[in-house]
């Protein structure tokens, strides 16, 4: 039967599920339903598909399909109004496009953004929490990443490689060995005696010091260096609470060798940084002294500025000379010479040169002027006689500081050769 249009209150069927609307090869074309129309499914119409005017379709049951395509969005009927899956019906995989953003919260305050070919970005200073709110990872700024735990952060690996400076504000406990590629720097007073193994510090590891110094302890128990003494002095205890010191050996009148020098073609032979108040009597043994050119006078000069300058006037002396060849006697007296004169007319060769012993006495702790006396032997270039000298004298110039240096020099020319040794003679 062919029908163009059916009108009326309705089109009924004689039996439930008795007829089909169309067929496998006779399909209807378009279906037009009014606003709010309802399509009922089932013998008792348990499932409905209802038109919402100008909005869409709603069903009171479950909608199923192999693939559902949304052109704009899939949304719930209200905020927090529907779940995506259930506790027993879980979705499998989730695929999101480049740059996709997953927003969390009613105002999307937390977002997780896909960075194409790089990773995922958590927004702002938001944190990923573990177990409870006290344990989390977040970035409080663009340059700082925080890992926070209530009690412990445990890293388990064969190797942990840290490419940065490390600052530890707590206590570091290591059960293995620390290997350093550079010398570690420790704060002062942090290496305890218990941290150093017995016999672990060798002489090569000790700090450099001054040659001849000795290590001792002061009254506070701290290490102290005992200054180097002079040749012949002995280390003497200064009693409890004081470090020992180098002093002259006990015994009155003992001679202590202080310095010995050999000179060759030099203007002077000087004893500096030697004369002090340790002694008030010094002796100089002058051996085989002769000038480059014969006939010069041999002087002994004094200084109060440790050799920066030497007194070269106002020396007084009286010297007697006895000729060994004929026992003749001569005497020289002067009140203003360049130095204390040990001998005149000293020969310029190395035969029968000047040999003598000179004594110097003064209060070497004040401006007391030095006194000299000597005995010597030489051969005069003027007379050709071998001569014994005995003399005494002083420096009579103005002096406000103690004598602290002595010089041997000839009146003209250099010292060709000679040796001089100075001794300190104990006060008591």
Number of C-alpha atoms within 10 A of each C-alpha: 2 4 5 4 5 8 6 5 6 7 7 7 9 7 7 9 9 7 10 7 7 10 9 6 6 8 9 9 6 5 5 6 9 8 11 14 14 16 13 14 11 10 9 7 9 10 15 15 16 17 18 13 11 8 7 9 13 13 14 10 10 6 7 7 6 4 6 8 8 7 6 6 7 9 10 11 8 7 8 9 8 11 8 9 10 9 6 6 8 9 9 6 5 5 6 9 8 11 13 14 16 13 13 11 9 9 7 9 11 17 17 16 17 18 13 11 8 7 8 15 12 17 14 14 13 16 18 11 14 12 7 9 12 12 17 17 17 18 16 13 10 8 6 8 12 12 12 16 16 10 8 8 9 7 8 6 6 6 7 8 6 7 6 6 5 7 6 6 6 6 6 6 6 7 5 6 6 6 6 7 5 6 6 6 6 8 6 6 6 8 10 7 8 7 8 10 8 8 6 7 10 7 7 7 8 8 6 8 10 10 8 12 13 15 12 14 15 15 11 8 9 8 12 14 16 19 15 15 16 16 13 15 17 14 15 14 12 11 8 9 11 13 18 19 17 18 15 23 15 12 10 10 12 15 18 20 17 18 16 13 13 12 16 16 14 14 17 15 19 19 22 17 11 17 22 17 15 15 20 18 23 21 21 20 17 19 18 17 28 29 31 19 16 18 20 23 21 23 20 21 20 25 20 20 14 19 18 9 11 16 20 18 16 18 24 22 23 17 20 16 21 18 20 14 10 9 11 11 12 12 12 12 12 14 14 16 15 17 28 30 26 29 26 21 18 25 25 21 16 14 11 18 22 26 21 22 18 20 18 19 17 20 17 21 15 14 15 17 20 20 20 23 20 20 18 20 22 26 23 21 16 12 10 13 16 19 25 20 20 20 22 20 22 21 26 15 14 11 16 11 15 22 25 20 22 23 18 21 21 27 17 15 16 18 25 19 20 21 16 22 17 23 23 25 20 19 13 9
